[in-house]
C-alpha cells in the first residue's frame, strides 16, 4: 500500500541529503514503531533549530550512532508533528512541503495550518 500525503496523493520523498525519515529512507513514512510521528517534511530555519535546542531537542549536533548527521538551516527533514505544532504555537514553525508530508500529520495539525506555512514552489528543490 502506497503512503499518502496530506493532499491525498502519493507521498513524495522529503530529502536524501541529509537522509531523513524515521526509517532513513528519504520519506516521512510512519507506522506504529514511529512513536514521535516524524511525518512533517520541513525546510529548517535557524529560528526553528534554535527553538528546538532550547526545548531540549538538539537537531544540530551530529549523532552518528543514530545515523543522524546534525542539521543546519536550509536542510529538509521529517519533523515530529508535535514538535512542529509547538514551533507553530511559538511563532517559529519552519515551512513545509505538502507533497512530502504524511497524511498522519492531520492527526496533529490542520491542513490550513500546514498550507499557511507551505514552502514556495520556487524553493522546493531538496
C-alpha positions as CSV (number, residue, x, y, z in Angstrom):
1,X,0.0,0.0,0.0
2,X,1.3,3.4,-1.0
3,X,1.7,6.0,1.7
4,X,-0.4,9.2,1.1
5,X,0.4,12.8,1.7
6,X,-1.8,15.5,3.3
7,X,-3.2,16.3,-0.2
8,X,-4.4,12.7,-0.7
9,X,-1.8,11.8,-3.4
10,X,1.3,9.6,-3.2
11,X,3.8,10.6,-0.5
12,X,6.9,12.1,-2.2
13,X,10.4,11.9,-0.8
14,X,11.5,14.7,1.6
15,X,15.3,14.5,1.5
16,X,18.1,12.1,0.6
17,X,20.8,14.6,1.6
18,X,20.6,14.7,4.6
19,X,18.9,11.3,4.6
20,X,15.7,11.8,6.6
21,X,12.7,9.8,7.7
22,X,12.1,7.6,10.7
23,X,13.4,4.7,8.6
24,X,16.1,6.9,7.0
25,X,14.6,6.2,3.6
26,X,14.2,9.8,2.5
27,X,10.4,9.8,3.2
28,X,8.2,10.9,6.1
29,X,6.6,7.4,6.3
30,X,5.3,6.3,9.6
31,X,3.9,3.2,11.4
32,X,3.3,2.0,14.9
33,X,7.0,1.9,15.6
34,X,7.4,5.7,15.0
35,X,6.3,7.0,18.4
36,X,7.3,10.5,17.5
37,X,5.3,10.7,14.3
38,X,8.1,12.0,12.1
39,X,5.6,13.0,9.4
40,X,6.0,16.7,8.5
41,X,8.6,17.5,5.8
42,X,10.0,20.9,6.6
43,X,12.8,23.1,5.3
44,X,14.6,24.0,8.5
45,X,15.2,27.6,9.6
46,X,17.7,28.8,12.1
47,X,14.9,30.1,14.3
48,X,13.3,26.6,14.4
49,X,16.7,25.0,15.1
50,X,17.4,27.4,18.0
51,X,13.8,26.8,19.4
52,X,14.3,23.1,19.2
53,X,17.7,23.2,21.0
54,X,16.2,25.4,23.7
55,X,13.3,23.0,24.0
56,X,15.7,20.1,24.7
57,X,15.8,18.6,21.2
58,X,19.2,19.2,19.7
59,X,18.9,18.7,16.0
60,X,22.2,20.5,15.3
61,X,24.8,18.1,16.9
62,X,25.7,15.1,14.8
63,X,24.9,11.7,16.4
64,X,26.4,9.1,14.1
65,X,25.3,6.2,16.4
66,X,21.8,7.1,15.3
67,X,22.7,7.8,11.7
68,X,22.0,11.5,12.5
69,X,24.2,14.0,10.6
70,X,23.3,17.1,12.5
71,X,21.2,19.7,10.7
72,X,21.5,23.2,9.5
73,X,19.2,25.9,8.2
74,X,18.0,25.0,4.7
75,X,18.1,21.3,5.2
76,X,14.8,19.4,4.6
77,X,13.9,17.0,7.4
78,X,10.9,14.9,8.6
79,X,9.9,16.5,11.8
80,X,7.8,15.1,14.7
81,X,4.3,16.5,14.3
82,X,4.1,17.7,17.9
83,X,7.4,19.5,17.7
84,X,6.2,21.3,14.5
85,X,3.0,22.2,16.3
86,X,4.9,23.5,19.3
87,X,7.0,25.6,17.0
88,X,3.8,26.9,15.3
89,X,2.5,28.0,18.6
90,X,5.8,29.7,19.4
91,X,5.8,31.5,16.0
92,X,8.8,29.7,14.6
93,X,7.3,26.9,12.6
94,X,9.5,26.1,9.6
95,X,8.0,26.0,6.1
96,X,6.6,22.6,4.9
97,X,6.4,20.7,1.7
98,X,2.9,19.3,1.5
99,X,3.6,16.6,-1.1
100,X,6.2,15.2,1.2
101,X,4.2,15.5,4.4
102,X,2.4,12.3,5.5
103,X,-1.4,12.2,5.9
104,X,-1.0,11.3,9.6
105,X,0.2,14.9,10.2
106,X,-3.5,15.8,10.1
107,X,-3.9,13.9,13.4
108,X,-2.0,16.8,15.0
109,X,-2.4,19.9,12.9
110,X,-4.9,21.1,10.3
111,X,-4.3,21.3,6.5
112,X,-5.0,25.0,6.8
113,X,-2.1,25.4,9.3
114,X,0.2,23.5,7.0
115,X,-0.9,25.4,4.0
116,X,-0.2,28.7,5.8
117,X,3.4,27.5,6.1
118,X,3.8,25.9,2.7
119,X,7.2,26.3,1.2
120,X,7.1,28.3,-2.0
121,X,7.3,26.2,-5.1
122,X,10.4,28.0,-6.3
123,X,12.2,26.9,-3.1
124,X,11.2,23.2,-3.1
125,X,14.4,21.6,-4.6
126,X,15.9,19.4,-1.9
